[in-house]
């Protein structure tokens, strides 16, 4: 594996080989543990406004990698200042559903 500088340079200049490697489903970063990677992917999903089914998949992956429900919700609140409150509120119901939390019970 190339060092981080080479990888960054190749990504920055849109090197097709580096991009193919980065987008490959089989490609998993070696320097980031699966738990951290799953939480980062969940944060990215929140940031781009992912669909409800993808929240379920990403949440399951994070839990399987050892993340706790508290850590998952911390990711949601921790990125609010970056992605904005509307994006967090929008993602909260999908994340709640993925974690099996009944949002409607709060309104009672």
N, C-alpha and C positions, 0 to 999 in steps of 0.2 A: 504494500500500500504506500502510495506517495505521502509525503509529509503534508501538514496542513497548509503550508505556503503554496506548494505546487497545486494542491486541490483548489485552493481559493483562486489562484491565478487562472487555472483552467475554467473554473466556473464563471469568473468575471469576464473572460473573453468568449464565453459561449462555446467552449470546446465540446463538440458532439459526443465524444467518447466519455468525458467526465459526466456530462448530463445523463447519458444513458446509464452509466453506473449509478448515479445518484437516484435516478427514477426507477431503477430495477427493484422489483418486489423482493428479490433475493438479497439485495444489498442492505446490510445492517451496519451502522457505524460501529467501529471497533472500540473507540475511546469513550463511548457513552453507554452506560448500563441500560438494560431494557426498561427498567422502571422509569428512569429519568427521560428516556426517549419517548415512552408512551405518554408521559405527562406533557412533554413538549409538543407532541403531536396533538394532544387534546387542546392545548392552548392555541395552536395554529388553527384547529378546527373551529374553535370559538371565534377567533379573529376573522376568519373568512365567512362565518355564518353557515356552517355546514348543515346538512339535512338531518332530520331526526334519526333516521336509521344509522347514520354514521356516528352519531353520539353513542348509540348503543354499542356498536363495534369498538369504538375507541375507549369507552368506559370499561368494557369487558377486558380489553387488552391491558389497560392500566391496572385493573384489579388483579388480573392473572400475573402481571409482572411484579406484584407486591405493593402497589400503591393502595392507600386506604381511602375510604370515601371522604374523610376529612381533608386529605391532601388534594383530592380531585376538586372539591369545592374551594379549597384554598387557591388552586390554579385559577378558577373562575373569578374569584374576588381579587386575586393578585394582579390580574391583567386588566382590571377595569380602568385604571388610569391611562392605559395604553390604547385599548380598543374602544373605550367609551361605555357609559352606563347602558345606553340602548342595546348595544350588542350583548352585554352581559345579561340583561333582563331577558332578551330574546333567547339566549342559550340556556338560561336557568331552567325553563320548563322541560326542554329536551334532556338536559342533564339529570333533572329530577326523575323523569320517567325512566331513564337508563339506570338510575340507582334504586328504582322502586319506591320513590318518595311520592306520597299523595299531596300534591300542591293545593288541591281544593280544600283539604282539611284545615289549612291555615285561614281560609276565608270564613270558616264557620264561627 
